Amino acid sequence: MGAVSRKPVKPLQVNPIRLSQPLGATLAFLGVDRCMPLMHGAQGCTSFAKVYFTRHFCEPIAIQTTAVTDITAVLDGGDHNIVAAVRNVTEKVAPALIGLYTTGLTETKGDDIRGVASQVEYPLVWVNTPDFEGGLESGWALAARMLIEQLTAPTQAVDDNKVVLLPHVSLQPIEVEKLKDFIAAYGFEVLALPDLSTSLDGHLGEKQSTLSSGGISVEEIRALADAGLVISVGASMLPCARALQAKNPAIRHHHFPHLLGLAATDALAALLLAATGRERPVADIVRWRQRLQDALLDCHFALGQTRILVAGEPDFLAGACTLLTEAGAKVEIAIATVDSPQLDGLPAGRVLVGDLEDAEDLRDGFDLIVGNGHVEALAHRHHKGVVPRGFPDWETLGNQLKNDVLYEGGAYFLFEVANAAEQMRREPGHP
C-alpha cells in the first residue's frame, strides 16, 4: 500500500478526469421518480450536463436550467430566474419533485437558494454544489443527503423487514439492481437512494418522458426513517447514513467501503445471515461464489504479470483495486479525481490525486489502464491495454448494464481485465 500524494505539484489540471459536483447532483435527482433536475446556472452548464449523460447512457435526459447570465447574476443574483424557472417547469409538466442545485456562477455570486426555495410553493429540494469544490462523487452524495434532510419524516417506528441501500455514484444502474436483489434474496424489502436501477437502466419505455421515469418515489423517501437497517456503500455516503439516523436513532447502520470481490461480498452475506438468522444463502448466491473463486484462479496468471493503473472516483478505486489485488494483479498506480478517506490504505503501489497528464508521465510503470473513456487515447498512444469504467464512456454501448459488484460482477470484471491484458500482449508494438 503506497502513501497518498495529496498535495498538488502543478498549478492546473491537464487532461483532467475530475468531474463537477453539479453533474453528480444531476445524476442523483435522476434517481428519483418524476423528478426534474433544475440547475441554477448558465444555459451552457445545463446543456453540457444533458449532452454528457445522453451520450453516456444513450438515453434522453431531462434537465432544466434557470438560465442565469453574468448580467442577471450581478443585478439580482438569479433569484428571479429560480422562481420563473419553477413556474415554467410546472406549467408544462407536473413533476413530483424539483431538484434545485447550484453551479460555480451562482455560488460565486452567493445566491441564497435556501431562502428562495422557502418561497416556492412546490415540492422542492435544494442543494449547494459549487463546481469549484469536490467532484462527481460529492455532488451525488450532497444531493442524496439533502433529499433525506429535507424530505424524510422523523419517526420512532422500526420495520425490521425494511432495508435502505445508499449506493455511491460509481455504481451503474444494473449494479444497484444486483445489490437490491442480493439483499432481497434474504427476505428484505429494499429501497435504494438514489436509485438509477429503474430509471437509467436502458429499458425501452412506452414513450419518451419529459421527467425521470423510474427510481425511488418521493413518498418512499418521506418514509425511509422506519427502516430497520441502512447499508451505505462508499465513504462518500456515510453522511447520508448519519442524516437518516438523525431521523430515527433506532436505525441500525452498516457501512461497506465497497462491494466488489470475494471478501466484501462475504461480509455482506454474513451481515444478512446474522440479521435473518439463516444458516446459508440461497443456492444461486452460493453458486456465484464458487464461480468467482474459479475466476480468481483462472485469471491469476494473466493478471499476476500485469501492472495496472486504475483512475476514477475514490469509492470506485477502493473496490476495483481491492478486487484486482485479490486476483493477484499488481495495481501499481491509482489516480483519484479528488481527495477522500478511501485513499488511505488503498492496495496500490502509488496513490495520488491527479489527472491523465500524471498517468502519461508514469506510463513506463503500468501495462494496462482501467478508467473512463478519456483514458483510451492515452492507452492507444502508448500501446497499453484498456478497460473502460466510470463516467464518461462515450465510445462503448451498454454502460448502464456493466456489472462489477458482488460475486457475479466480480467474476465478469476479472475476466474482462484478464482478456484485455492477454489481448494487449498480442498487439504489435507492445514491449
C-alpha positions in Angstrom: 0.0 0.0 0.0 1.5 3.2 -1.2 1.5 6.6 0.5 -1.1 9.0 -0.8 0.2 12.0 -2.7 -2.4 14.7 -1.9 -0.5 17.9 -2.4 -0.8 19.5 -5.9 2.5 19.7 -7.7 1.3 21.9 -10.6 -1.0 24.9 -10.8 -3.6 23.4 -13.1 -5.1 20.1 -14.3 -4.1 18.8 -17.7 -6.4 16.3 -19.4 -8.5 16.1 -16.2 -10.5 13.1 -15.0 -12.3 15.1 -12.3 -16.0 15.9 -12.9 -18.1 18.6 -11.3 -20.4 18.5 -8.3 -23.5 19.7 -10.4 -23.0 16.6 -12.6 -23.2 14.4 -9.6 -26.3 16.2 -8.3 -28.0 15.8 -11.7 -27.5 12.1 -11.6 -28.8 11.8 -8.1 -32.0 13.6 -8.9 -32.5 11.4 -11.9 -32.7 8.5 -9.5 -35.9 9.9 -8.0 -39.2 9.1 -9.8 -40.7 12.0 -11.7 -38.1 14.5 -10.5 -37.0 17.4 -12.6 -33.4 18.4 -12.0 -33.2 22.3 -12.1 -29.6 23.6 -12.5 -29.2 27.1 -11.2 -26.7 28.5 -13.6 -26.0 29.3 -17.2 -27.6 27.6 -20.1 -24.3 26.2 -21.3 -23.7 24.4 -18.0 -27.1 22.6 -18.3 -26.6 21.8 -22.0 -23.2 20.2 -21.2 -24.7 18.0 -18.5 -27.6 17.0 -20.7 -25.3 16.0 -23.6 -22.8 14.4 -21.3 -25.3 11.9 -19.8 -27.3 11.5 -23.0 -24.1 10.2 -24.7 -23.1 8.0 -21.8 -26.5 6.3 -21.2 -27.7 6.6 -24.8 -31.0 7.9 -23.4 -32.8 11.2 -23.4 -32.0 13.1 -20.2 -34.5 15.6 -18.8 -32.8 18.7 -17.1 -34.0 22.3 -16.8 -32.0 25.5 -16.2 -32.6 28.8 -14.5 -30.6 30.4 -17.5 -28.6 32.8 -15.4 -26.3 35.1 -17.3 -23.4 37.1 -16.0 -25.6 40.2 -16.1 -28.5 38.8 -14.2 -26.2 37.2 -11.7 -24.7 40.6 -10.9 -28.0 42.6 -11.0 -30.4 40.4 -9.0 -28.4 37.3 -8.0 -30.6 35.0 -10.1 -33.4 34.7 -7.5 -36.0 35.8 -10.1 -34.6 33.2 -12.5 -35.4 30.4 -10.0 -39.0 31.5 -9.5 -39.5 31.9 -13.2 -37.9 28.5 -14.0 -40.1 26.7 -11.4 -43.2 28.4 -12.8 -42.3 27.4 -16.4 -41.5 23.8 -15.5 -44.7 23.3 -13.5 -46.8 24.8 -16.2 -45.5 22.4 -18.8 -45.2 19.2 -16.7 -46.2 18.1 -13.3 -43.0 16.8 -11.6 -43.4 15.1 -8.2 -40.2 17.0 -7.1 -37.9 19.7 -8.3 -34.2 19.2 -7.5 -32.6 22.7 -7.4 -28.8 22.8 -7.3 -26.1 25.4 -7.9 -23.1 25.9 -10.2 -19.9 27.9 -9.9 -21.5 31.1 -11.4 -24.3 31.3 -8.8 -22.2 30.1 -5.9 -19.5 32.8 -6.7 -22.3 35.4 -6.6 -23.5 33.9 -3.3 -27.2 33.2 -4.2 -29.3 32.2 -1.2 -31.1 29.2 -2.8 -32.4 28.1 0.6 -34.2 31.4 1.1 -35.6 31.3 -2.4 -36.7 27.7 -2.1 -38.7 28.6 1.0 -40.8 31.0 -1.1 -41.6 28.4 -3.7 -44.9 26.6 -3.1 -44.0 23.4 -4.9 -42.2 20.2 -3.7 -38.5 21.2 -4.0 -35.2 20.0 -2.6 -32.2 22.4 -2.8 -28.5 21.7 -2.5 -25.4 23.8 -2.8 -23.0 22.2 -5.4 -20.3 24.6 -6.4 -18.2 23.1 -9.2 -15.0 24.7 -7.8 -15.2 22.2 -4.9 -15.4 18.4 -4.7 -16.5 16.4 -7.7 -19.0 13.9 -9.2 -18.9 11.7 -6.1 -19.5 14.5 -3.6 -22.2 16.2 -5.7 -24.2 12.9 -5.8 -23.7 12.4 -2.0 -24.7 16.0 -1.2 -27.9 15.7 -3.2 -28.7 12.4 -1.6 -28.2 13.8 1.9 -30.4 16.8 1.2 -33.2 14.5 -0.1 -33.1 12.8 3.3 -32.8 16.0 5.4 -35.5 17.9 3.6 -38.0 15.2 2.8 -37.7 12.2 5.2 -40.0 12.5 8.1 -38.7 11.7 11.6 -40.2 8.6 13.3 -39.6 6.2 16.2 -41.1 3.2 14.4 -38.9 0.5 13.1 -39.6 -2.0 10.4 -37.0 -4.8 10.7 -38.0 -6.1 7.3 -37.0 -2.9 5.5 -33.5 -2.1 4.3 -32.3 1.2 2.8 -29.4 1.0 0.4 -27.2 4.1 -0.1 -25.0 3.4 -3.2 -22.2 5.7 -4.3 -22.2 7.4 -7.7 -19.9 5.0 -9.5 -22.3 2.1 -9.2 -24.1 1.7 -12.6 -27.9 1.1 -12.7 -27.5 -2.7 -13.1 -25.2 -2.8 -10.1 -27.7 -1.1 -7.9 -30.3 -3.6 -9.1 -28.0 -6.5 -8.3 -27.4 -5.2 -4.8 -31.1 -4.8 -4.2 -31.8 -8.3 -5.5 -29.0 -9.8 -3.4 -30.4 -8.2 -0.2 -34.0 -9.1 -1.2 -33.0 -12.7 -1.5 -32.7 -12.8 2.3 -36.3 -11.7 2.6 -36.0 -8.0 3.0 -37.9 -5.1 1.3 -35.1 -3.0 -0.2 -35.2 0.7 -1.2 -32.2 2.5 -2.7 -31.5 6.2 -2.6 -30.7 7.4 -5.2 -32.0 4.6 -7.4 -30.9 4.6 -11.0 -31.7 0.9 -11.4 -35.2 1.6 -12.7 -34.7 5.0 -14.3 -31.5 4.8 -16.3 -31.1 1.1 -16.8 -31.7 1.3 -20.6 -35.2 -0.1 -20.6 -37.5 0.7 -23.6 -40.3 2.8 -22.3 -43.7 3.4 -23.9 -42.7 6.9 -24.9 -40.0 9.5 -24.3 -40.7 11.1 -21.0 -40.2 14.7 -20.0 -39.4 13.6 -16.5 -37.2 10.9 -14.9 -39.0 7.6 -15.3 -38.4 5.2 -12.5 -36.3 5.4 -9.3 -37.4 5.8 -5.7 -40.6 7.8 -5.3 -41.0 11.0 -3.2 -43.4 9.1 -0.9 -40.9 6.4 -0.3 -38.2 9.0 0.6 -40.5 10.6 3.1 -41.0 7.2 4.8 -37.4 6.0 4.8 -36.7 6.6 8.5 -38.6 3.5 9.7 -36.0 1.2 8.1 -34.5 -1.4 10.4 -31.2 -1.4 8.6 -29.3 1.1 6.5 -26.4 -0.2 4.3 -24.1 2.5 2.9 -21.6 1.7 0.2 -18.7 4.0 -0.3 -17.1 6.6 2.1 -18.9 9.4 0.3 -22.3 8.0 1.5 -21.5 8.0 5.2 -23.0 11.5 5.8 -26.2 10.3 4.2 -26.5 7.4 6.6 -25.9 9.7 9.5 -28.6 12.0 8.2 -31.0 9.1 8.1 -30.1 8.0 11.6 -30.8 11.5 12.8 -34.4 11.0 11.7 -34.6 7.8 13.8 -31.8 6.9 16.2 -33.1 3.3 16.4 -31.9 2.7 12.8 -29.1 0.2 12.6 -26.4 1.2 10.2 -23.7 -0.9 8.5 -21.1 0.5 6.2 -19.1 -1.1 3.3 -16.2 0.8 1.7 -17.2 -1.2 -1.5 -18.9 -4.4 -2.5 -16.5 -5.8 -5.1 -14.8 -9.1 -4.7 -14.9 -12.2 -2.5 -14.1 -10.7 0.9 -16.5 -7.7 0.6 -19.4 -9.9 -0.6 -18.8 -12.4 2.1 -19.1 -9.6 4.6 -22.4 -8.5 3.2 -23.7 -12.1 3.1 -22.6 -12.6 6.7 -24.4 -9.4 7.8 -27.6 -10.5 6.1 -27.4 -14.1 7.5 -26.9 -12.7 11.0 -29.9 -10.3 10.6 -32.2 -13.0 9.4 -31.0 -16.0 11.5 -30.5 -18.1 8.4 -27.6 -20.5 8.2 -27.0 -20.5 4.4 -27.7 -18.1 1.5 -29.9 -19.2 -1.4 -28.4 -21.7 -3.9 -27.9 -19.1 -6.6 -25.7 -16.9 -4.4 -23.6 -20.0 -3.3 -23.1 -20.9 -6.9 -21.9 -17.5 -7.9 -19.4 -17.5 -5.0 -18.0 -20.7 -6.4 -17.8 -19.2 -9.9 -15.9 -16.1 -8.5 -13.5 -18.5 -6.7 -12.8 -20.2 -10.0 -12.4 -16.9 -11.8 -9.8 -15.8 -9.3 -7.8 -19.0 -10.2 -8.4 -18.7 -13.9 -7.3 -15.0 -14.1 -4.4 -15.2 -11.7 -1.7 -16.0 -14.3 -2.9 -13.3 -16.8 -3.2 -10.7 -14.1 -0.2 -11.7 -12.0 2.1 -10.5 -14.7 0.2 -7.3 -15.5 1.0 -3.9 -14.0 -2.2 -1.9 -13.8 -3.2 1.8 -13.4 -6.7 2.5 -12.1 -8.2 6.0 -12.4 -11.5 7.3 -11.2 -13.7 8.3 -8.2 -12.3 7.3 -4.8 -15.1 4.9 -4.0 -14.6 3.2 -7.3 -10.9 2.9 -6.7 -11.4 1.2 -3.4 -13.4 -1.6 -4.9 -11.5 -2.0 -8.2 -8.1 -2.0 -6.6 -9.1 -4.5 -4.0 -10.7 -6.9 -6.4 -7.7 -6.8 -8.8 -5.4 -7.4 -5.9 -7.4 -10.4 -4.7 -6.8 -11.9 -8.1 -3.0 -11.3 -7.9 -2.8 -8.2 -10.2 -0.2 -5.6 -9.5 -2.1 -2.3 -9.1 1.0 -0.1 -9.4 -0.8 3.3 -9.6 -4.2 4.6 -8.5 -5.2 8.1 -9.6 -8.1 9.7 -7.8 -10.3 12.5 -9.1 -10.4 14.2 -5.6 -9.1 13.5 -2.1 -11.1 11.1 0.1 -10.6 8.9 3.2 -10.9 6.0 0.9 -7.4 6.6 -0.5 -5.8 5.7 2.9 -4.8 2.1 2.8 -5.7 1.6 -0.9 -4.0 -1.5 -2.2 -1.8 0.2 -4.8 1.9 0.8 -5.1 1.3 4.6 -5.6 -1.8 6.6 -4.9 -2.2 10.2 -6.0 -4.9 12.8 -6.6 -4.2 13.9 -10.2 -5.1 13.8 -13.8 -4.3 12.0 -17.0 -1.1 14.0 -17.6 0.2 12.3 -14.4 -0.8 9.0 -16.0 1.1 9.8 -19.1 4.2 10.8 -17.2 4.0 7.5 -15.3 3.4 5.4 -18.5 6.5 3.3 -18.0 5.1 2.0 -14.7 2.0 0.2 -16.0 0.8 -2.1 -18.8 -3.0 -1.7 -18.6 -5.3 1.1 -17.5 -8.8 1.0 -16.0 -10.6 4.2 -16.3 -13.3 6.3 -18.0 -13.5 6.9 -21.8 -10.8 9.6 -21.7 -8.1 7.1 -21.0 -8.5 5.3 -24.3 -6.4 7.8 -26.3 -3.6 7.6 -23.9 -3.7 3.8 -23.9 -3.7 3.5 -27.7 -0.9 6.1 -28.0 1.4 4.1 -25.7 0.2 0.6 -26.6 -1.4 -0.1 -23.3 -4.3 -2.3 -22.5 -7.5 -0.6 -21.6 -10.7 -1.5 -19.7 -13.3 1.4 -19.8 -15.0 2.1 -16.5 -16.7 5.2 -15.0 -18.1 8.4 -16.3 -18.0 9.3 -19.1 -17.7 6.4 -21.6 -18.9 7.7 -24.9 -17.3 5.0 -27.1 -18.9 1.8 -25.9 -22.6 0.8 -25.6 -24.3 -0.7 -22.6 -22.6 1.2 -19.8 -25.7 1.0 -17.7 -25.5 -2.8 -17.8 -21.9 -3.2 -16.8 -21.8 -5.2 -13.6 -18.7 -5.5 -11.4 -20.3 -5.9 -7.9 -20.8 -9.0 -5.7 -19.7 -12.5 -6.7 -21.3 -12.4 -10.1 -20.0 -9.0 -11.2 -16.5 -9.7 -9.7 -16.2 -12.7 -12.0 -17.2 -10.7 -15.1 -14.8 -7.9 -14.2 -11.8 -10.1 -13.7 -12.4 -12.0 -16.9 -12.7 -8.7 -18.8 -9.5 -7.3 -17.4 -7.6 -10.6 -17.9 -8.8 -10.8 -21.5 -7.8 -7.2 -22.1 -4.3 -7.9 -20.7 -3.8 -11.0 -22.9 -5.0 -9.1 -26.0 -2.6 -6.3 -25.2 0.3 -8.7 -25.1 -0.6 -10.0 -28.5 -0.8 -6.5 -30.1 2.1 -5.2 -32.3 4.2 -2.6 -30.6 3.6 -3.8 -27.1 7.0 -4.1 -25.3 
